Amino acid sequence: MDSSSLAAMNVTLRGKTRHFRTVSFDAKKNAVRLVEQRLLPHEFRVVSVADHRATAGAIRDMVVRGAGAIGATAAYGLAQGAREFTGTSPAKFERHVDRVFARLKDARPTAVDPVNAMLGVRAAMANGEDIAARQELALRAAEAFAEADVRHCAELGEHGAPLIREGSRVLTHCNAGWLAFVDVGTATAPLYAAHAAGRRFHVFCDETRPRCQGASLTAWELAQQGISHQVIADNAAGHLMQRGEIDLVIVGSDRVLGRTGDVANKIGTYTKAILARHHRIPFYVAIPLSTIDWNLRAGTDIPIEERSESEVLGAWGIDGRGHRVRVQVANPTSGARNPGFDVTPAALVTGIVTPVGILRPRELWRRRSELGGPAK
Ligand code: MRU
């Protein structure tokens, strides 16, 4: 995917358009570079993260978020941590890498992409004969993960574009766009490919409380891409479906079980899948290969991140002077419950858009050899 691609992250700021990646690596400074997503859509800034502890912090605090983007950040973070080691003992080096791995893995629990990405980096490192070779291989493997992420997303665009017809009205939830990956995105890839092919359609972005990734990130991306869209309150989708105003739902995922096809995604996805089934509206999930978990056997086994009460009780935005502020919305003496994700059972999913084509959820296991899955 080169910077001239229409589906890539081309950001226009003060009249100038430039290609960015959500996540990249500065090898000279051993720093991870991230688009600071907490500031969007009000400010676009790229930050440099100086060591692996800070990289884990950036994942935890959601400077970077979205399954593929935190996968690439963890892969780079592992390489960054490996390259921080200055000793000569191979055993100490291995223990250091184990600690870096654990720190990055623990930053966020639901998405499987960071674990898959770091396992790939570790496997590549095992081929190095000494510490220096392993450090070098770690960085190469992290770069390879990032490239594969971009390639897979572009392939989702090719396979998924026919789902988006002239005049389609599409609902999406949260942000599974270029900001959630290294570039291009998953749920957005078919939209961007259809748009590049000249089709006109309209997207409804669920605002996606409590952090509002739909209202802030997806809406900003679609505006940057010049795609017709509107933000809707999370509770509005049922009404629009009942009135025949939504033709298709397409979302991303943080973990899809290869054995069952169950889909973990941002809280509220399950509700939309139930609504879509009730109204006979197709419900698609778009994923790169790093989002498949081949180990877990049931959707109920997926760890669901419980986040801070303050996200539910208040909201972030900018004030009249452009300053970023949090406002308290809820009754100040009330508490809140804040599960970050939910699991949509495979039975509610029409199809999974993968880099090898659109599959029924149960086909993932049968086609596992093409999807990078295990032999058994
Ligand atoms: O909490 P986030 O913003 O990291 O959540 C991840 C997501 O953006 C969504 O669940 C998304 O739909 C899948 S990630 C591509």
Residues whose N, C-alpha, C, O or C-beta is under 5 A from the ligand:
A	BS01	MRU	R65 G66 A67 H173 C174 N175 A176 A180 Q213 G252 S253 D254 N265 K266
